[in-house]
Amino acid sequence: DFVTHAEIALQNASLFEERTKALQALESSEALKTALLQMVKTLSSELDLKKCVREIMKQCKVLLQVDICTMFLIDEEANEMITYNFTTNEGGEGKDVVRIPLDKGVAAHCAKSAEVINLVDAYDSPLFNDAMDKKTGYRTRGMMCMPVFYGQGRYKVAAVLQTINKLDGSAFNDEDISILHDFCAHAQIALRNARRYE
């Protein structure tokens, strides 16, 4: 009867939607694998530390589709974080080397706690330092910071990767954290190789 046919049609539509979502997830996973493999090839061949850091920032920005990505290297002796070729969202280059105290800011807290930090709106966090926003006129919204460790496992933090503002305006989610975690594993190897040639 009509009701039975309608129920079957609804079930088929639901199954089709589930299969479509599954296929999209598989395609997304395959795209991620392809991007990570390309990144590994690029990073493994870069042995200059400054260029390696720049390349990590560039690849991370593309992979996560974010407005800004910055890598901070930890200098424990100076109690500072260092980044190279710091840029604004407008692409203007600032100083070649930027040093930031290791006692304030979200990235600094990530380095000390060795924990992932995911902020939906940075201005809601007491850790956020809005000095750069005030200086550049930029508006930081979503921010994610992840530690990059020395060696395998959780040892000393070698660097922090900070991503700001997804291009689609959404908040960072669990999938983004997983992607960045995989990315940091490769970035860790690239940094270790580059530091051997300093």
PAZAPA-4460 file (N, C-alpha, C; in steps of 0.05 Angstrom, whole numbers, plus 32768, in hexadecimal, padded with zeros to 4 digits):
% residues 198
    n_x    n_y    n_z   ca_x   ca_y   ca_z    c_x    c_y    c_z   seq   type   mol
   8011   7FE8   8000   8000   8000   8000   8011   8019   8000     1      D     A
   8005   8031   7FFF   8014   804A   7FFD   8026   804E   8015     2      F     A
   801C   8048   802D   802C   804D   8046   8046   803C   8045     3      V     A
   8042   8022   803D   8059   8010   803C   806E   801A   8028     4      T     A
   8065   8022   8010   8077   802D   7FFC   8085   8046   8006     5      H     A
   8077   8057   8014   8082   8070   801E   8098   8069   8033     6      A     A
   8093   8055   8044   80A6   804D   8058   80C0   8042   804B     7      E     A
   80BC   8032   8036   80D3   8027   8028   80E3   803D   801A     8      I     A
   80D5   8050   800F   80E2   8067   8001   80F3   8077   8016     9      A     A
   80E7   807B   802D   80F6   808A   8042   810E   807B   804B    10      L     A
   810B   8060   804E   8122   8050   8057   8138   8050   8042    11      Q     A
   8130   804E   8028   8144   804F   8013   8152   806A   8012    12      N     A
   8143   8080   8016   814F   809A   8016   8163   809D   802D    13      A     A
   815C   8092   8044   816D   8093   805C   8187   8083   8057    14      S     A
   8184   806B   804B   819B   805B   8044   81AD   8069   8030    15      L     A
   81A1   8075   801C   81B1   8084   8008   81C1   809B   8015    16      F     A
   81B3   80A9   8028   81C1   80BF   8035   81D9   80B5   8046    17      E     A
   81D5   809E   8054   81EA   8092   8064   8202   808A   8053    18      E     A
   81FB   807D   803B   8210   8074   8029   821F   808C   801D    19      R     A
   8210   80A1   8017   821D   80B9   800C   8231   80C5   8020    20      T     A
   8228   80C7   803A   8239   80D1   804F   8252   80C0   8052    21      K     A
   824E   80A5   8051   8264   8093   8054   8279   8097   803E    22      A     A
   826E   8099   8025   8280   809E   800E   828F   80B8   8010    23      L     A
   8281   80CD   801A   828E   80E7   801D   82A4   80E6   8032    24      Q     A
   829F   80D7   8048   82B3   80D4   805D   82CB   80C5   8052    25      A     A
   82C6   80B0   8042   82DC   80A0   8036   82EC   80B2   8023    26      L     A
   82DF   80C2   8013   82ED   80D4   8000   82FE   80E8   8010    27      E     A
   82F2   80F3   8026   8300   8106   8037   8319   80F9   8043    28      S     A
   8316   80DF   804C   832C   80D1   8058   8342   80CC   8043    29      S     A
   833B   80C5   802B   834E   80C0   8016   835D   80DA   800E    30      E     A
   834D   80F0   800E   835A   810A   8008   836E   8111   801D    31      A     A
   8367   810B   8036   8379   8111   804C   8393   8101   804A    32      L     A
   8390   80E7   8043   83A7   80D5   8040   83B9   80E0   802A    33      K     A
   83AD   80E8   8014   83BC   80F2   7FFD   83CB   810C   8005    34      T     A
   83BE   811D   8014   83CA   8136   801C   83E1   8131   802F    35      A     A
   83DD   811E   8042   83F2   8118   8055   840B   810B   8047    36      L     A
   8406   80FA   8034   841C   80EE   8025   842C   8103   8016    37      L     A
   841E   8116   800A   842C   812B   7FFB   843C   813C   800F    38      Q     A
   8430   8141   8026   843E   8151   803A   8457   8143   8044    39      M     A
   8456   8129   8048   846D   811A   8051   8484   811C   803D    40      V     A
   847D   8119   8024   8492   811B   800F   849F   8137   800F    41      K     A
   848F   814C   8012   8499   8167   8012   84AA   816D   802A    42      T     A
   84A0   8166   8041   84AE   816C   805A   84C7   815C   805F    43      L     A
   84C7   8143   8056   84DE   8132   805B   84F6   813B   804B    44      S     A
   84F2   814A   8036   8508   8153   8026   8513   816E   802D    45      S     A
   8506   817C   8041   850E   8197   8048   851F   8195   8062    46      E     A
   8539   819C   805F   854B   819A   8075   8554   81B4   8081    47      L     A
   854B   81CA   8076   8550   81E5   8081   853A   81EA   8096    48      D     A
   8541   81F1   80AF   852E   81F3   80C4   8519   8209   80BE    49      L     A
   8522   8220   80B7   850F   8236   80B1   84FC   822F   809B    50      K     A
   8507   8224   8085   84F6   821C   806F   84E3   8205   8076    51      K     A
   84ED   81F3   8087   84DC   81DD   8091   84C4   81E8   80A0    52      C     A
   84C9   81FB   80B2   84B3   8207   80C2   849F   8215   80B0    53      V     A
   84A9   8224   809D   8498   8232   808A   8486   821E   807A    54      R     A
   8493   8208   8072   8485   81F4   8062   8470   81E6   8073    55      E     A
   8476   81E0   808C   8463   81D4   809F   844A   81E6   80A2    56      I     A
   844F   8200   80A6   8439   8213   80A8   8428   8214   808F    57      M     A
   8436   8214   8078   8427   8215   805F   8416   81FD   805A    58      K     A
   8422   81E5   805F   8413   81CC   805B   83FC   81C9   806E    59      Q     A
   8400   81D1   8087   83EB   81CF   809B   83D4   81E2   8094    60      C     A
   83DA   81F9   808B   83C6   820D   8084   83B3   8202   806E    61      K     A
   83C0   81F5   805A   83B0   81EA   8044   83A0   81D1   804D    62      V     A
   83AD   81C0   805C   83A0   81A7   8065   8388   81AC   8076    63      L     A
   838A   81BF   8089   8373   81C5   809B   8361   81DB   8091    64      L     A
   8369   81E7   807B   8359   81FD   8070   8354   8213   8084    65      Q     A
   836A   821E   808E   8369   8234   80A2   8375   824D   8097    66      V     A
   836E   8263   80A4   8378   827D   809B   8395   8281   80A3    67      D     A
   839C   8279   80BB   83B8   827D   80C4   83C2   8263   80D2    68      I     A
   83DA   825C   80CD   83E8   8246   80DB   8404   824F   80E3    69      C     A
   840A   824C   80FC   8425   8254   8106   8431   823D   8116    70      T     A
   844B   8238   8111   845A   8225   8121   846D   8234   8133    71      M     A
   846B   822E   814D   847D   823A   8160   8491   8225   816A    72      F     A
   84AB   822A   8166   84C0   8218   8171   84C5   8221   818E    73      L     A
   84C9   820D   819F   84CE   8213   81BB   84EC   8216   81C1    74      I     A
   84F3   822D   81CC   850E   8233   81D5   850E   8234   81F4    75      D     A
   8513   821D   8201   8510   821C   821E   8525   822D   822C    76      E     A
   853D   822E   8221   8552   823E   822E   854B   825B   8230    77      E     A
   853F   8266   821A   8538   8282   821A   851B   8286   8225    78      A     A
   850D   8270   822B   84F1   8271   8234   84E0   8280   821F    79      N     A
   84E4   8279   8206   84D6   8286   81F0   84CB   8272   81DC    80      E     A
   84B9   827B   81CB   84B0   826D   81B4   84BA   827C   819B    81      M     A
   84C3   826E   8187   84CE   827A   816F   84BE   8272   8157    82      I     A
   84B7   8285   8145   84AC   827D   812C   84BA   828D   8116    83      T     A
   84BA   8282   80FE   84C7   828E   80E7   84B1   8297   80D3    84      Y     A
   84B8   82AD   80C6   84A7   82B7   80B0   848A   82BA   80B9    85      N     A
   8486   82C7   80CF   846B   82CC   80DA   845C   82DE   80C7    86      F     A
   8443   82D5   80BF   8433   82E4   80AC   8418   82EA   80B7    87      T     A
   840B   82FF   80AD   83F0   8305   80B4   83DE   82F8   809F    88      T     A
   83C4   82F9   80A3   83B1   82ED   8090   83B2   82FA   8075    89      N     A
   83BD   8313   8074   83BF   8321   805A   83D8   831A   804B    90      E     A
   83E8   8309   8056   8400   82FF   8048   8418   8311   804B    91      G     A
   8416   8326   805B   842D   8338   805E   8441   832B   8071    92      G     A
   845B   832B   806A   846F   831F   807B   8479   8333   808F    93      E     A
   847C   8329   80A7   8488   8339   80BD   84A5   8333   80C0    94      G     A
   84AE   8333   80D8   84CA   832D   80DD   84CF   830F   80D6    95      K     A
   84E8   830A   80CE   84EE   82EE   80C7   84ED   82DC   80DF    96      D     A
   84F6   82E6   80F6   84F5   82D7   810F   84E4   82E6   8124    97      V     A
   84D1   82D8   812F   84C0   82E4   8144   84C4   82D3   815D    98      V     A
   84CA   82E1   8174   84CD   82D4   818D   84B6   82DC   81A0    99      R     A
   84AA   82C9   81AD   8494   82CE   81BF   849A   82C1   81DA   100      I     A
   8495   82CF   81F0   8499   82C4   820B   8489   82AA   820F   101      P     A
   8495   8297   821D   8489   827D   8221   8477   827D   823A   102      L     A
   846E   8295   8242   845F   8296   825B   8443   82A2   8257   103      D     A
   843C   82A8   823D   8421   82B3   8239   8417   82AB   821D   104      K     A
   83FC   82A9   821B   83F0   82A2   8202   83E7   8285   8200   105      G     A
   83D7   827F   81ED   83CB   8264   81E9   83E1   8250   81E1   106      V     A
   83F2   8257   81CE   8407   8245   81C4   841A   823E   81DB   107      A     A
   8421   8252   81EB   8433   824E   8202   8427   823A   8216   108      A     A
   840D   823D   821B   8400   822B   822D   8400   820E   8222   109      H     A
   83FC   820C   8208   83FC   81F2   81FA   8418   81E5   81FD   110      C     A
   842D   81F6   81FA   8448   81EB   81FD   844E   81E1   8219   111      A     A
   8444   81EF   822D   8449   81E8   8249   8438   81D1   8252   112      K     A
   841F   81D0   8249   840D   81BB   8252   840F   81A2   8241   113      S     A
   841A   81A5   8229   841C   818E   8215   8401   8183   820E   114      A     A
   83EC   8194   820F   83D1   818C   8209   83C6   819C   81F1   115      E     A
   83B4   818F   81E2   83A6   819D   81CC   8393   81B2   81D7   116      V     A
   8393   81C9   81CB   8381   81DE   81D3   836F   81E5   81BB   117      I     A
   8355   81E4   81BF   8342   81EB   81AA   832F   8200   81B4   118      N     A
   8330   8218   81A9   831F   822E   81B1   830B   8235   819B   119      L     A
   82F2   8235   81A2   82DD   823D   818F   82DF   825B   8189   120      V     A
   82E3   826A   819E   82E8   8287   819C   82FF   828E   81AF   121      D     A
   8316   8296   81A3   832E   829B   81B3   8329   82B1   81C8   122      A     A
   8317   82C4   81C2   8312   82DA   81D5   8304   82D1   81EE   123      Y     A
   82F9   82B9   81EE   82EC   82AE   8206   8300   82A1   8219   124      D     A
   8319   829E   8210   832E   8291   8221   8340   82A5   822E   125      S     A
   8345   82A2   8248   8358   82B4   8256   8375   82B1   824C   126      P     A
   837A   829B   823E   8395   8295   8234   839C   82A6   821B   127      L     A
   8387   82AF   820D   838B   82BD   81F4   8396   82D9   81F8   128      F     A
   83AB   82DF   81E9   83B7   82FA   81E8   83AF   8308   81CE   129      N     A
   839F   831D   81D1   8395   832A   81B8   83A7   8340   81AD   130      D     A
   83C0   8341   81B7   83D2   8357   81AE   83D6   8357   8190   131      A     A
   83D9   833F   8184   83DE   833D   8167   83C5   8346   8158   132      M     A
   83AE   833F   8161   8395   8347   8154   8392   8365   8155   133      D     A
   8398   8371   816B   8397   838E   816E   83AB   839C   815B   134      K     A
   83C2   8390   8158   83D7   839B   8147   83D0   8399   812A   135      K     A
   83C4   8383   8122   83BF   837E   8105   83A2   8384   80FC   136      T     A
   8390   8386   810F   8374   8389   8108   8366   836F   8101   137      G     A
   8374   8359   8105   8369   833F   8100   8356   8336   8116   138      Y     A
   8344   8323   8110   8332   8319   8125   8335   82FB   8127   139      R     A
   8343   82F3   813C   8346   82D6   8141   832B   82CC   814D   140      T     A
   8322   82B5   8141   830A   82A8   814C   8312   828C   8156   141      R     A
   830F   8278   8145   8317   825D   814D   8335   825A   814D   142      G     A
   833F   824B   8161   835C   8246   8163   8361   822A   816D   143      M     A
   8374   821C   8161   837C   8202   816B   839A   8201   816C   144      M     A
   83A4   81F8   8183   83C1   81F4   8187   83C7   81D8   818E   145      C     A
   83DC   81CD   8182   83E4   81B1   8188   8402   81AF   818B   146      M     A
   840B   81A1   81A0   8428   819E   81A4   8435   818A   8190   147      P     A
   844D   8190   8189   845E   817E   8179   8474   8175   818A   148      V     A
   8477   815B   818F   848A   8150   81A2   84A5   8148   8195   149      F     A
   84B9   8147   81A7   84D3   813B   819F   84CF   811D   81A0   150      Y     A
   84D9   810F   818C   84D8   80F1   818C   84BC   80E6   818D   151      G     A
   84BB   80CB   8192   84A2   80BD   8193   8495   80C0   81AF   152      Q     A
   847B   80C1   81AF   846D   80C2   81C9   846D   80DE   81D4   153      G     A
   8464   80E1   81ED   8461   80FC   81F9   847A   8102   820A   154      R     A
   848C   8110   81FD   84A4   8119   820B   84A4   8138   820C   155      Y     A
   84BB   8144   8209   84BB   8161   8209   84AE   816C   81F0   156      K     A
   84A1   8184   81F3   8494   8191   81DD   84A9   81A0   81CD   157      V     A
   84AB   819A   81B3   84BF   81A7   81A1   84B3   81C0   8195   158      A     A
   8499   81C0   8190   848C   81D6   8182   846E   81D5   8187   159      A     A
   8461   81EA   817F   8444   81EB   8180   8439   81F5   8165   160      V     A
   8425   81E7   815A   8418   81EF   8142   83FE   81FD   814A   161      L     A
   83FB   8215   8140   83E3   8225   8146   83D4   822B   812D   162      Q     A
   83BB   8223   812C   83AA   8229   8114   8393   823C   811D   163      T     A
   838D   8250   810B   837A   8264   8112   8365   8267   80FC   164      I     A
   834C   8268   8103   8336   826E   80F2   8333   825C   80D9   165      N     A
   8322   8248   80DB   831C   8238   80C3   830F   8249   80AE   166      K     A
   8315   8243   8095   830C   8254   807F   82EE   8253   807B   167      L     A
   82E1   823E   8084   82C4   823C   8081   82B5   8248   8099   168      D     A
   82C5   8253   80AC   82B9   8260   80C3   82B0   824E   80D9   169      G     A
   82B2   8234   80D6   82AA   8221   80EB   82BF   821E   8101   170      S     A
   82B7   8211   8117   82C9   820D   812D   82DA   81F4   8127   171      A     A
   82F1   81F2   8133   8302   81DA   8130   82F4   81C3   813E   172      F     A
   82F4   81AB   8132   82E6   8194   813D   82F9   817D   8142   173      N     A
   82ED   8166   814A   82FE   814E   8150   830D   8145   8137   174      D     A
   8301   8147   8120   830E   813F   8107   8327   8150   8102   175      E     A
   8324   816A   8107   833B   817D   8103   8352   8176   8116   176      D     A
   834A   816F   812F   835E   8167   8143   836D   814E   813A   177      I     A
   835E   813B   812F   836A   8122   8126   837D   8127   810E   178      S     A
   8374   8138   80FC   8385   813F   80E4   839E   814D   80ED   179      I     A
   839C   8160   8100   83B3   816F   8109   83C6   815C   8118   180      L     A
   83BB   8149   8127   83CB   8136   8136   83DC   8126   8123   181      H     A
   83D0   811C   810D   83DF   810D   80F9   83F4   811F   80EC   182      D     A
   83ED   8138   80E6   83FF   814B   80DA   8417   814F   80EC   183      F     A
   8412   8153   8106   8428   8159   8119   843C   8141   811B   184      C     A
   8432   8129   8117   8444   8112   8118   8459   8114   8101   185      A     A
   8450   811D   80EA   8462   8121   80D3   8474   813A   80D7   186      H     A
   8468   814F   80E2   8477   8167   80E6   848D   8162   80FA   187      A     A
   8488   8151   810D   849C   814A   8121   84B5   813E   8114   188      Q     A
   84B1   812C   8102   84C7   811F   80F3   84D6   8133   80E2   189      I     A
   84C7   8144   80D5   84D3   8158   80C4   84E5   816B   80D4   190      A     A
   84DB   8174   80EB   84EA   8185   80FD   8504   8178   8107   191      L     A
   8501   815F   810F   8518   8150   8119   852E   814E   8103   192      R     A
   8526   8147   80EB   8539   8145   80D5   8546   8160   80CF   193      N     A
   8537   8175   80CF   8542   8190   80C9   8555   8199   80DE   194      A     A
   854F   8193   80F7   8561   819C   810D   857C   818E   810D   195      R     A
   857D   8176   8101   8596   8168   80FF   85AA   8177   80ED   196      R     A
   859F   8188   80DB   85B0   8196   80C8   85B4   81B3   80CF   197      Y     A
   85AB   81BB   80E7   85AF   81D8   80EF   85CC   81DE   80F2   198      E     A
***
